Amino acid sequence: MKLDKVWYHGTRTPDINAFWPLSHFGDFNAAKMVCANKKYKDGHDGNPLIIEVEIDLDKKDVLHTPDAGSPSPIAIANQIVTADVDYKISAAVVADIKSLHEQLIDLKKENKSNRAYERTALSSTLIKHGFKAISYKNEVENDDDEISLCILDPSIIKIIKVIPMCEVEAKTLWDKSKRNM
């Protein structure tokens, strides 16, 4: 996996100057597809924007996982604790993620959960064990085996520029999106 490349983040939020933990980055095509999904699946308003970034990341700081289908903390934690995959991580990491997963599920059942807490909790748990990002082969927003990242530590992200995207292109992408099937 090549980490010293330009990465992209698709959004409909104007004036982004910092990112949340677990923000998603991929190639240009994945970012465009995220822009389409944000409006036509999630109902977000705003103009489609692609944010070009550099990420200061070493390969050893990345936890490689299969695509959890969603960059949600519960889905990612579930993927780590239930998938039949050798993540080459310590039992302590697995135990911490399993405990967090159970906590997040309980909070969700009690309607006491929120996305910001979930993102921060999963990120800080993995950062404690030396990780700064999660990588996976993006099977949802991409057809060409591209790797995507969910960044745990947003301080490693440097914004290069913001690129406007055409709404017609976003709609065209949505019409052929895997999330629209």
C-alpha positions as CSV (number, residue, x, y, z in Angstrom):
1,M,0.0,0.0,0.0
2,K,1.4,3.3,-1.0
3,L,0.9,5.9,1.7
4,D,3.0,8.8,0.3
5,K,0.4,9.8,-2.3
6,V,-2.3,12.3,-2.4
7,W,-5.6,11.3,-0.8
8,Y,-9.1,12.6,-1.3
9,H,-12.1,13.2,1.0
10,G,-15.6,13.7,-0.5
11,T,-18.0,16.0,1.3
12,R,-20.9,18.4,1.1
13,T,-19.7,20.4,4.1
14,P,-18.3,23.8,3.2
15,D,-15.2,25.4,4.8
16,I,-13.7,22.2,6.3
17,N,-10.4,23.1,7.9
18,A,-10.1,20.0,10.2
19,F,-11.4,16.4,10.3
20,W,-13.1,14.2,12.8
21,P,-11.5,10.9,13.9
22,L,-12.4,8.1,11.4
23,S,-12.8,10.5,8.5
24,H,-12.6,8.6,5.2
25,F,-10.0,9.1,2.5
26,G,-9.4,7.3,-0.7
27,D,-8.7,7.9,-4.4
28,F,-10.3,10.7,-6.4
29,N,-13.1,8.4,-7.7
30,A,-14.0,7.1,-4.2
31,A,-14.3,10.8,-3.0
32,K,-16.6,11.6,-5.9
33,M,-18.8,8.6,-5.1
34,V,-18.9,9.7,-1.5
35,C,-20.2,13.1,-2.6
36,A,-22.9,11.4,-4.6
37,N,-23.9,9.1,-1.6
38,K,-23.9,12.1,0.8
39,K,-26.8,13.7,-1.1
40,Y,-28.7,11.0,-2.7
41,K,-28.5,8.4,0.0
42,D,-28.0,10.4,3.2
43,G,-29.9,13.6,2.2
44,H,-27.1,16.1,2.9
45,D,-27.4,19.5,1.3
46,G,-24.5,21.6,0.1
47,N,-22.3,21.5,-3.0
48,P,-20.2,18.5,-3.7
49,L,-16.5,19.1,-2.8
50,I,-13.4,17.0,-3.0
51,I,-10.7,17.8,-0.5
52,E,-7.2,16.9,-1.5
53,V,-4.9,16.0,1.4
54,E,-1.5,14.7,2.3
55,I,-1.4,12.2,5.2
56,D,1.7,11.8,7.4
57,L,1.5,8.1,8.0
58,D,3.9,5.2,8.3
59,K,2.8,1.7,7.2
60,K,3.5,0.3,10.7
61,D,0.8,2.7,12.1
62,V,-2.0,1.2,9.9
63,L,-4.4,-1.5,10.9
64,H,-5.4,-3.4,7.8
65,T,-9.0,-4.7,7.7
66,P,-11.6,-6.0,5.3
67,D,-14.2,-3.5,4.2
68,A,-16.7,-3.2,7.0
69,G,-19.3,-1.7,4.6
70,S,-19.5,1.5,6.6
71,P,-17.0,3.7,8.3
72,S,-19.2,3.6,11.4
73,P,-17.3,2.8,14.7
74,I,-19.7,0.0,15.5
75,A,-19.3,-1.7,12.1
76,I,-15.5,-1.4,12.3
77,A,-15.3,-2.7,15.8
78,N,-17.7,-5.6,14.9
79,Q,-15.5,-6.4,11.9
80,I,-12.4,-6.6,14.1
81,V,-13.9,-8.8,16.8
82,T,-16.1,-11.1,14.6
83,A,-14.3,-11.5,11.2
84,D,-12.3,-14.7,10.6
85,V,-9.2,-12.7,9.9
86,D,-5.8,-12.7,11.4
87,Y,-5.2,-9.0,12.0
88,K,-1.7,-9.7,13.5
89,I,-2.7,-7.6,16.5
90,S,-2.2,-8.4,20.2
91,A,-4.8,-10.0,22.4
92,A,-4.9,-6.7,24.4
93,V,-6.0,-4.8,21.2
94,V,-8.7,-7.4,20.5
95,A,-9.9,-7.3,24.1
96,D,-10.1,-3.5,24.2
97,I,-12.0,-3.4,20.9
98,K,-14.4,-6.2,22.0
99,S,-15.1,-4.3,25.3
100,L,-15.7,-1.1,23.4
101,H,-17.9,-2.8,20.8
102,E,-20.1,-4.1,23.6
103,Q,-20.2,-0.7,25.2
104,L,-21.2,1.0,21.9
105,I,-23.9,-1.6,21.3
106,D,-25.3,-1.0,24.8
107,L,-25.3,2.7,24.4
108,K,-27.1,2.4,21.1
109,K,-29.8,0.1,22.6
110,E,-30.4,2.7,25.3
111,N,-30.5,5.6,22.7
112,K,-27.5,7.2,24.5
113,S,-25.0,7.0,21.7
114,N,-23.8,9.7,19.3
115,R,-21.5,9.6,16.4
116,A,-18.9,11.9,17.8
117,Y,-18.5,9.8,21.0
118,E,-18.3,6.6,19.0
119,R,-15.6,8.0,16.6
120,T,-13.5,9.4,19.4
121,A,-13.8,6.2,21.5
122,L,-12.8,3.8,18.8
123,S,-10.0,6.1,17.6
124,S,-8.5,6.7,21.0
125,T,-8.7,2.9,21.8
126,L,-6.7,2.1,18.6
127,I,-4.3,5.1,19.0
128,K,-3.5,3.7,22.5
129,H,-2.2,0.6,20.8
130,G,-0.1,2.5,18.3
131,F,-2.4,2.8,15.3
132,K,-3.1,6.1,13.4
133,A,-5.3,4.8,10.6
134,I,-7.4,1.8,9.4
135,S,-7.0,0.7,5.8
136,Y,-9.2,-1.5,3.7
137,K,-9.9,-2.4,0.1
138,N,-12.9,-0.2,-0.7
139,E,-15.6,-2.4,-2.1
140,V,-18.4,0.1,-1.9
141,E,-17.2,3.4,-3.4
142,N,-14.7,1.8,-5.8
143,D,-14.5,-0.9,-8.5
144,D,-10.7,-1.1,-8.9
145,D,-9.4,-2.5,-5.7
146,E,-8.3,0.9,-4.4
147,I,-7.3,1.2,-0.7
148,S,-9.2,3.6,1.5
149,L,-8.2,5.0,4.9
150,C,-10.1,5.9,8.0
151,I,-7.8,8.3,9.9
152,L,-7.8,7.8,13.7
153,D,-5.5,10.8,14.5
154,P,-6.7,13.8,12.4
155,S,-3.5,15.8,13.3
156,I,-1.7,13.8,10.6
157,I,-3.9,15.3,7.8
158,K,-2.8,18.3,5.8
159,I,-5.3,19.9,3.5
160,I,-3.8,20.8,0.1
161,K,-6.8,22.2,-1.8
162,V,-10.6,22.0,-2.2
163,I,-11.9,20.9,-5.6
164,P,-15.6,21.7,-6.6
165,M,-17.5,18.8,-8.2
166,C,-20.3,19.1,-10.7
167,E,-23.7,18.1,-9.3
168,V,-24.7,16.4,-12.6
169,E,-21.6,14.1,-12.2
170,A,-22.7,13.3,-8.6
171,K,-26.2,12.4,-9.8
172,T,-24.7,10.2,-12.6
173,L,-22.5,8.4,-10.1
174,W,-25.4,7.9,-7.8
175,D,-27.4,6.3,-10.5
176,K,-24.8,3.6,-10.9
177,S,-23.8,3.4,-7.2
178,K,-23.6,0.1,-5.3
179,R,-25.5,1.9,-2.5
180,N,-28.3,2.6,-4.9
181,M,-29.1,-1.0,-5.8
